[in-house]
Amino acid sequence: MATQAFMGAGELIPRIMAQVGNASFGIALAKKNGLLNADGSMSDLGRYKNGMTAEQRALDRDNDGRLRTYNGLTNRTTLA
């Protein structure tokens, strides 16, 4: 699992599928979260997130205005 944290930009959907361990569930989850359109094409949000690294997505996800530090082994942020 730790190697997933090192996936870079352009690997959003493969990363989701690897995290959930099932391709069809990963696709369904990406559609539910607005990353993919109903036809399976990348949505605007999906293209935006797909252009980010895992670190950028984690920092974006946890953005509350406070300074945070990213941990690539856990793919999580903590307050600095």
VMD Tcl script that draws the C-alpha trace (Angstrom):
set ca {
  {0.00 0.00 0.00}
  {2.79 2.46 0.76}
  {3.86 2.53 -2.89}
  {0.50 4.05 -3.83}
  {1.45 7.23 -2.00}
  {4.16 7.76 -4.59}
  {1.82 7.76 -7.57}
  {2.08 11.11 -9.27}
  {-0.11 13.30 -11.39}
  {-2.18 11.58 -14.04}
  {-2.77 8.46 -11.99}
  {-5.94 9.34 -10.07}
  {-8.22 6.56 -11.32}
  {-5.58 3.77 -11.07}
  {-4.83 5.01 -7.54}
  {-8.51 4.85 -6.52}
  {-8.83 1.35 -7.98}
  {-5.68 0.23 -6.14}
  {-6.91 1.73 -2.86}
  {-10.28 -0.02 -2.95}
  {-8.87 -3.23 -4.47}
  {-11.55 -3.54 -7.14}
  {-11.67 -1.83 -10.52}
  {-15.46 -1.67 -10.93}
  {-15.95 -0.37 -7.37}
  {-13.19 2.20 -7.94}
  {-14.90 3.42 -11.12}
  {-18.27 3.59 -9.35}
  {-16.72 5.55 -6.49}
  {-15.03 7.97 -8.90}
  {-18.41 8.54 -10.62}
  {-20.16 9.04 -7.26}
  {-17.55 11.61 -6.22}
  {-17.82 13.51 -9.50}
  {-14.40 12.57 -10.86}
  {-15.92 10.68 -13.80}
  {-19.04 11.43 -15.84}
  {-21.77 8.79 -16.16}
  {-20.25 7.62 -19.47}
  {-16.85 7.05 -17.79}
  {-15.14 10.11 -19.25}
  {-13.17 12.39 -16.95}
  {-15.19 15.29 -15.53}
  {-13.76 18.80 -15.08}
  {-13.17 18.02 -11.39}
  {-11.54 14.73 -12.36}
  {-9.20 16.46 -14.80}
  {-8.30 19.01 -12.13}
  {-7.60 16.34 -9.50}
  {-5.84 14.10 -12.04}
  {-3.32 16.87 -12.68}
  {-2.33 16.87 -9.02}
  {0.16 14.64 -7.22}
  {-0.95 12.59 -4.21}
  {0.61 15.25 -1.98}
  {-1.27 18.06 -3.68}
  {-4.57 16.15 -3.42}
  {-4.01 15.45 0.30}
  {-3.18 19.09 1.00}
  {-6.21 20.19 -1.05}
  {-8.48 17.71 0.75}
  {-7.36 18.90 4.19}
  {-7.18 22.61 3.37}
  {-8.63 24.49 6.33}
  {-6.30 27.48 6.23}
  {-3.79 26.02 8.70}
  {-0.25 25.01 7.74}
  {0.00 21.26 7.16}
  {2.76 18.74 6.46}
  {2.33 15.80 4.10}
  {3.40 12.23 4.96}
  {3.92 10.22 1.75}
  {3.87 6.88 3.57}
  {0.36 7.41 4.93}
  {-0.90 9.85 2.26}
  {-2.17 12.06 5.06}
  {-1.44 15.51 6.36}
  {-0.86 16.72 9.90}
  {-0.77 20.17 11.37}
  {2.70 21.66 11.11}
}
mol new
graphics top color blue
foreach p $ca { graphics top sphere $p radius 0.5 }
foreach p [lrange $ca 0 end-1] q [lrange $ca 1 end] { graphics top cylinder $p $q radius 0.2 }
display resetview
